């Protein structure tokens, strides 16, 4: 079984490592998470998977509300996940920022523009990840990478998030499958 790392999983954008502050206690204390590179995180650029957007982005000074709620609840942010260019893909192939590994089936694409989020979870690099879905961008990698998902499609703040189609944007969170969380027989 392959030991996945940030480098060989190719799940994360090539930004510097982070040590963002987070609450020491709370309902998510002890958990780690990544976010699709469509959400602003203070101290990082936001590329939306595009070199042109990355060049225009600059370093963000504020964190998207949807993201900030997680460290406020105790989760530790570990990095921004690769996304397909402008989140326009159901295959999951970004020619500019690498193709993340599908931890459940390394010889196959994870699929969907939230493939980096799915990869970071399926490779066991974090406990959960935020992705976006407006046409299958979470649903495809969810199935292909063996993740579970919680989709909250209402009362989602899009403040400081890149959105190609804001009306249908959702903020799903990828989780390791419940079977995996409860069983050491198939760890990621």
N, C-alpha and C positions, 0 to 999 in steps of 0.2 A: 504494500500500500504506500502510495506517495505521501511524503510529508510536505504539505502545502505551506508556502510562505508568501509574503507580500509580493516578492519578486517572481517566483515561478508560477503563481496563480494568475498573474497579470490582471487581477481584479481591481487594483487601485490606480488612480491617476498618479503620475510621477511628481507628486508634490512632496515637500519635506514631511517627515514624521511629525506628529502632533502630540501635544500633551495638554489638551484643553481642560479647563477647570470643570468639575462636575460636583454635584452634591455628594457628600459622603454617605448619606442615608436617603432612603426613599424607596418606592415600589420597584424601581429598576436598578437599585444598587447592586454592583457586582457584575452587571451585564455590559457587554461592549457592542457598539454598532457602527455601521458605515452609512453613508448617504450617497445616493446617485448624484453625479456632478451636474445636477440641474438646480440644486438648492444652494443658496449662499451660506457660507460658514465664515465667520470673522477670521481673518488671517490667511485666507486662501482665495485664489481666483475661482471663477465658475466658468467652465468651458462649454457646457452643453454638448460636449463631444466634438466641438469644432475648433480648429486652430484659429480661425478668424475671431470667434467669440472669446477664446482664451486671450488673444492679443488685445482685444478691446476691454476685457473684464477688469483688469486691475485687481489689487488685493482688496477683498471685501472688509468692511468695518463693522458690519452687523450680520447677525445670524438669522436665517429664516425662522419664523415662529414655530413652524412644524418641527424643525430640528431642535431649537432651543428648549423645547419642553422636555426633551429626553435627558440631557445632562442635568436639567433642573430636578428631574425625578431620580437622579443617581446613576444613569447609564454613562459610560465613558466612550466618547467619540474617538475612533481610530483612523479614519480617513475617508476620502471621497472616492466612490466607485466609478469606474469607467462607464460611459454610456455611449450609445450609438449617436452619430452626428445629428444634432437637433432632435434626438429621440424619434427619428423616422425609420424604424426598422423592426421587422418581426423576426429577422434572422439572427441579429446580434453579431455584427461584423463591422468594427470601426477600423478603417484603414490607417487612421492617424494615431490612435492611442492603443493599439494592440487588441487582440481578441482574448477576453478572459477565459480561463479554463472552466469547464463544467465539472465541478467536483464529483458529481454523481456518475458522470460518463465522460471522462476526459477526451475521448476521441470524437465527441459530438459538440456542436454548438449548444450554448445554453438557450439562445434565442431571445427575441424581444429587446427593446432598448434598455431595459433594466437588467441586462445580463451581468453587469459588473456587481450589482447588488446581490443577485442570486449566487454569483460565483464566490463572493466574499463569505456568504453564509454556508454554501455547500462545500467549500474547501475548509470550513471550520475555523476561519480567521476571525469571525465575530459571531455574536449570538443572534443579531438581527440587523436588518438594513432597510432604509427607506428607499422606495422606488416610486416611479410615476407610471400611470397607465391611462392611455386614452384610446388604445386600439389593440390591446393584447400585449403591451410591453412588460407587464408583470405576469400575466396569465401564461404566456409561453414559457418563460424561464422557470416559473413556478412548477410546472409539470416536468419540464426537461431536466431540471437540476435537483429534483426531489425535495423541494422546500414546502413548507406550509405558509399560508398567508393570512393576514388579517387586513381586510380592506375597509377603510373608513372613507366613504365617498361623500359625506356631508360634513358641514362645519369644519372645513379645512381651509386654513389661511394660506393664500398663495403669495403673501407678502414676502419678497426677497426670494422668489423661486422663478426660474425661467419657465415660461409656458407657451407652447405652440398652440394649444387649444384649451384655454383656461376653463371653459364651461364643462369639459368632461374630465379634467385632471383629477386623479385621485391620489391618495398618499398611502399606498399599501406598504406594509412592513413584512419582510421575509423573515421566517423563523425556521430553525431546524425542525425536521419532522418530529412530532410528538413521540413516535416510536423510537427515534434516535435519542431524544432527551431522556427517555426512560430506560433504554437498553444500551449496554456497553458492547453488544454484539455487532453493531454497525455504526461505529463512531465516524464522524466527519473530521 
